[in-house]
Amino acid sequence: MTTAELIGADPGWLITVKALLVFIFCVVLTLLSVWGERRLVGRMQQRPGPNRVGPFGLIQALADGVKLALKEDLIPAAADKIVFVIAPIISATTCFMSFAVIPITGPVTLFGHKTAMQLTDLPVGVLYVLAIASVGVYGIILAGWSSGSTYPLLGGLRSSAQVISYEIAMGLSLVAVFIYAGSMSTSDIVAAQTSWWYGVVLFPSFAIYAISMVGETNRAPFDLAEAEGELVGGFHTEYSSLKFALFFLAEYVNIIAVSALATTLFLGGYHAPPFLGFTENWLGGWFTAIWFFSKVLAFFFVFVWLRGTLPRLRYDQFMQFGWKVLIPVSIMWILVVATLRVLSLQGAPRIIVVAFASAVVFLIMAVNIGFENAKKKKLEEIVDDAAEPSFAVPQLPSAVASINVSNKEGVDRG
């Protein structure tokens, strides 16, 4: 039986149990992710990180959650109270909904029923995930608008522009996967990667998606919606207690969600690496969940690594990178992939396909080099043609010091 047939035969109580298990997995992974990030960043900064509450500090994230729940819940006087309360609920609920179509395991036995750890299998499952991610940003926008303060409003506006820009690049990066898999169903895409993972075959799409998912989740170095250096805390500046905790939960669950989608679309989902395929039958098929979560945690480590090493971009650089680099490259790559797919389906010799791909790569490199040279030449012309200022300009301290030294030497000689 296919995955869709297995899921379609699930009784209602089994669907409820699977939904509860997915929710528990997400919450537990969030707590462990907060602890893991603090420990990893601490090691990168040569300090231990949380190590007091529980063994190895494992209960630190839970203690922080309890502390937030017991804090006073404040609502600003100028806030729109109804929208102010609804905004974090939107962010916290939509982030869990993406997991409805993510295949976590292959066929397994749960309470005597043959099933798969996937709630539903939609023919357009990937589009469903993108739609849910788009709805989730409303929580951030409404939070910034309803706070009745300037900085949260600016943070919400930045987030809306950021998500629109990088969701376009993210959506375009997935088109190549749809072309090769011939389906938008997540289970079909996983089944199509039995021989080669799309992260290898479609590496440019994988790279574009990996960059876009960091911008989509407002994580460093793309955390411009909550840049504390200029916008205090951004859209959640006025939030406290459980409402702030919901935004905190939504951020980390979104990281897990985009990592799970990347695992599904580019790294073979729950499948083991090709040389370890025999492990998929261990524990009655449940060992595939270990492979799935291992890949998700590898992506999470990259998120933490980026946060611990890269400085934050300027907002104009960030938007320029999305619109002038990622989106044009995605469009060109879609044209290349579509042409290669047609050539391969029509039985063209492999040498022709490889030659075409190589020619396109060299053409893109030549165009890029040409743009860089033109940009450099234009900057040099601007510097050379810069006119002298019409107003008095004070001398640099080094120039003043050299003048004083030369005057002193002249006096000494005299």
Stockholm file with secondary structure:
# STOCKHOLM 1.0

chainA/1-414         MTTAELIGADPGWLITVKALLVFIFCVVLTLLSVWGERRLVGRMQQRPGPNRVGPFGLIQALADGVKLALKEDLIPAAADKIVFVIAPIISATTCFMSFAVIPITGPVTLFGHKTAMQLTDLPVGVLYVLAIASVGVYGIILAGWSSGSTYPLLGGLRSSAQVISYEIAMGLSLVAVFIYAGSMSTSDIVAAQTSWWYGVVLFPSFAIYAISMVGETNRAPFDLAEAEGELVGGFHTEYSSLKFALFFLAEYVNIIAVSALATTLFLGGYHAPPFLGFTENWLGGWFTAIWFFSKVLAFFFVFVWLRGTLPRLRYDQFMQFGWKVLIPVSIMWILVVATLRVLSLQGAPRIIVVAFASAVVFLIMAVNIGFENAKKKKLEEIVDDAAEPSFAVPQLPSAVASINVSNKEGVDRG
#=GR chainA/1-414 SS CCHHHHHHTCCHHHHHHHHHHHHHHHHHHHHHHHHHHHHHHHHHTTSCCSCSSSGGGTTHHHHHHHHHHHSCCCCCTTSCHHHHHHHHHHHHHHHHHGGGGCCCSSEEEETTEEEESCSCCCTTHHHHHHHHHHHHHHHHHHHHHHTCSHHHHHHHHHHHHHHHHHHHHHHHHHHHHHHHHSCCCHHHHHHTTSSSCHHHHTHHHHHHHHHHHHHHTTCTTSCGGGCHHHHTTGGGTTCCHHHHHHHHHHHHHHHHHHHHHHHHHHSCTTCCCGGGGGGGGGGGGTHHHHHHHHHHHHHHHHHHHHHHHCCCCCHHHHHHHIIIIIHHHHHHHHHHHHHHHHHHHTTCCHHHHHHHHHHHHHHHHHHHHHHHHHHHHHHHHHHHTCCCCSSCCCCCHHHHHHHHHHHHHHHHHC
#=GC SS_cons         CCHHHHHHTCCHHHHHHHHHHHHHHHHHHHHHHHHHHHHHHHHHTTSCCSCSSSGGGTTHHHHHHHHHHHSCCCCCTTSCHHHHHHHHHHHHHHHHHGGGGCCCSSEEEETTEEEESCSCCCTTHHHHHHHHHHHHHHHHHHHHHHTCSHHHHHHHHHHHHHHHHHHHHHHHHHHHHHHHHSCCCHHHHHHTTSSSCHHHHTHHHHHHHHHHHHHHTTCTTSCGGGCHHHHTTGGGTTCCHHHHHHHHHHHHHHHHHHHHHHHHHHSCTTCCCGGGGGGGGGGGGTHHHHHHHHHHHHHHHHHHHHHHHCCCCCHHHHHHHIIIIIHHHHHHHHHHHHHHHHHHHTTCCHHHHHHHHHHHHHHHHHHHHHHHHHHHHHHHHHHHTCCCCSSCCCCCHHHHHHHHHHHHHHHHHC
//
